[in-house]
Every structure is written in structure tokens, then in C-alpha cells.
Amino acid sequence: MQHKLKKILEMSYSYASIERDIVYPNMDRGENDAEHSMQLALAAWYIVDTDRLDLDIARIFKLCIAHDLVEIYSGDVPLWGPTGHEEKDAKERQAIETIKQNLPEIAGIPEAIEEYKARETKEAKFTAGLDKLLPLLNQIATDGRVWKYRKVSLSRALSVLEKQALITPYLAAYFDEATKELKANSAKYFDM
């Protein structure tokens, strides 16, 4: 029995080793992909239930868990980082193929990643939007710690966030509230 789980355990170890460019208020290190996926799933569950959204939560959970598994092979490209954005898509496409080869018995993982990347279903759009909202909320929770480190300006942050807010209407109010907070207290989150 254990041999059947070995590949999944190894994948989970690798997933937890991918450090991201986001910190939590109670940490002095970056979050990892496994923590990010768990936070994403918990936030999705909360929003879908409290806002009574007509979304398939089981489908969303799969998207939350799978969406960044490509980073085991491609690495993470920080949203606010200066490099890696040009080749990100090609590396992630190759990573999907590697996952298909390494885990052919779990066909749903590559399909979930591809669904997330295509952003055609309402569940994928919701998950992708939330995936962009949470780093913003984590920045607010840490008084813009990564933004200050990366020397991100308010205007740059707002231009990226306005684009992300268009992914799904389900999260528009959340993005709007966060954007108002950034504008009202910009000195708190950005080094001017």
C-alpha cells in the first residue's frame, strides 16, 4: 500500500519546498506553495459558503491544490520580482508534461492545472482571482513588507491589481475594498 502513496508524498515534500515571495505576519520566511494552496482552499471555502456562491467547491479545491504544482519543476516567479516572467509560461507548460509522465495514474492533476491556466470555467476564474487577491491581502497584513523590499510603487501595485480584479466578478468587492485601503494608507504599505 505504501508504495502507491510514495509519489504523492514525494510531490508534497517538493511542493512544500517551493518558497514564495509572500510572508505572513507571524513568519520571518516566505510562505511555501503548500501553505499558499492551503490558504487558498480555506479562503475559497469561506467565500463560497459565506457569499453563497453558485460554485462547485470540490472542483475549486482541486484547482487550489493543483494550480501551482508546476512550480515543483518550473520554480516560482514572484509577481513583484524583476525576472522570470518572460519564460514562465513555457516552463510551466513543460512542467505539466513532466507531471503527466511522472504521475500517469492521476490524470486529473494536469487537467486541473490546465483548467486553472485556461480560466474558462467559473471555478477556474474564481480560483485564479482569489490566487491574486490573497497575496494582496497578505501584503496588507504585513504592512507591505515585500512591496517595500521590492520597491514596488502604489501605482505599479494598483495597475497589476486592477488587471487581476477583472478575472472574476465574484471577488470584485474584495478587490475594491483592498484597493481603497491601499489608496487611503499608501504610506503604510509603500516606501515613497
N, C-alpha and C positions, 0 to 999 in steps of 0.2 A: 504493500500500500504506500509506504513512504516514498518509494521511487517515483510514483506518479506525481507527487507533490514537489519533488526536488526542483524542477524547472521553475515552478511558480515561486517557491521560496527564494531561489537564486534571483529571480526577477525582482521580487520585493526587496531583497537586500540591495540590489543595484539601484532600484528606484529611490530608496532612502538615502543613497549616497550622492545623488544629484543635488548639489546646493544651488539655491536660487538667490536672486538679488533682492530679496524681501526679508525684513526682520520683523519679529513680533515684539511687543512691548516688554515681555518678560525674558527675552533672549539676547545674547551677545553674539549670536551666529546667524547666518542666513537660514531661512526655512529650507527644508528639502522637498523634493517632488512628492514624496509620500504624505508629508504633513500638509502640503498645499492641496493635494487631491482630497484628503480627509476634510479639510476646512471647506473646500468647495462643495463636497457632498453634504456636509452638515448645513451649510448656508442655503443650498438648494432646497433641501428638505424643509427647512424652516420657512423659506419664502413661498414655496409651493403650497405648503399647508396653511400658513397664516394669511396669505393673499388669496387663497382658494383658487389657484390657477388650474386650468384645464390642461395639465401636462402629465405625461407618463413618468412618474418618479423613478420607477425601476429602470427605464431607459436612460434617464438623466444620471442615475447612479453609475451605470455602466460607462457613460461618457465621461463623468467626473474621474473615475478610476483610470480609464484608458487614455484620456486625451494627451497626457504628457509622457506616456511610456516610450514614445520615440526618443525621448531625451536620454534614455539609457545608452543609446547608440549614437545620437547626434549631438548630445550636450545641450545645455540650456543657453538661450540667447536672451540676456536680460533686456527687458523692454526699454529701460533707460540707459543701457550700456552703449558704448560707442562703436562696437564692432559685431560682426557675425550675422547681421540682418540680411545681407545680400545672398548668402548661401544657405540660409536657414531652411527654406522650402525644399531645396534639392536634397539636403542632408536628411530631412525628416521623411521624404519620400523613400529614400534608400533604407532608412531605419524601419519603415513599415514592411518593406520586403524582407529585411532581416528577421523581424518578428514573425512573419509568415513562415519563414524557413525554420526558425528555432522552435516555434510552437504551432505546428500544423494542426494539432488536435484541438486547439482552441481557436476556431475560425472567427469567433465574434470579436476578438480583440482588434485585429486590423480593421475590421469593418466599422467598429465603434470609433476608432481613430479617424478613419476616412469620413464617417458621418459628421464628426465634430469639425473636421477641417473644411468640409463642403458647406456647412452652415445652411443646409436646405430645409431640414425639419425644424419644427418649432422647439423641440427639445434641444437640438444642437445649437440653435440660435440663443436660447436661454442660457445654456451651459457656457457658451463662448462669451456671452455678455457678462455673466457672473464671474467668469475667469479673469476678465479685465477689471471688473468692479472691485473684487476683493483686494488686489494689490493697492488700489487707490485707498480703500478703507484702512488697510494696514499702514499705509503712509500717513494717513491722518492720525491713526492710533500711536504712531511713533514720532509725531511732530515733524514729518518729512525727512526722517533720518537718511534714507537712501537718496532722496532728491537733493538734499544738501551735499551729500558725499559726491554725487554725480554732477553737481552744479546745474541741475535742471531748473529752468525758469518757470514762473507761473504760466506765461504764455505758451511755452512748449508743452507743459503738462495739460493745459486746457485744450490745446489743439489735438493732442492724442486722445484725450478723454472724450471730447465731443464726437470724434470719429467712432470710438468704441461704443458710445451710448446709442448709436444708431443700429447696432446689431439686433437688438430685440426691444419691442415696446414694453415687455413685461418688467423691465428694470429701469425705465425712463425716470420714474420718480426718485429712485435711489441715486442715479447718476446726477440728477438735478440737485438733490439735496447736498450731495458731496461737492458738487461744483460751486454751489453757493457758499459752502463752508470755506473752500479754498480761497475764493474771492474776498470773503469777509475777513479772513485771518491770514492773508498771504505771508506776512512777516513771520508767522509761526512755523510755516512749512517750507519756506524757500529763503535761501541766503540772497539778499538783494545786492 
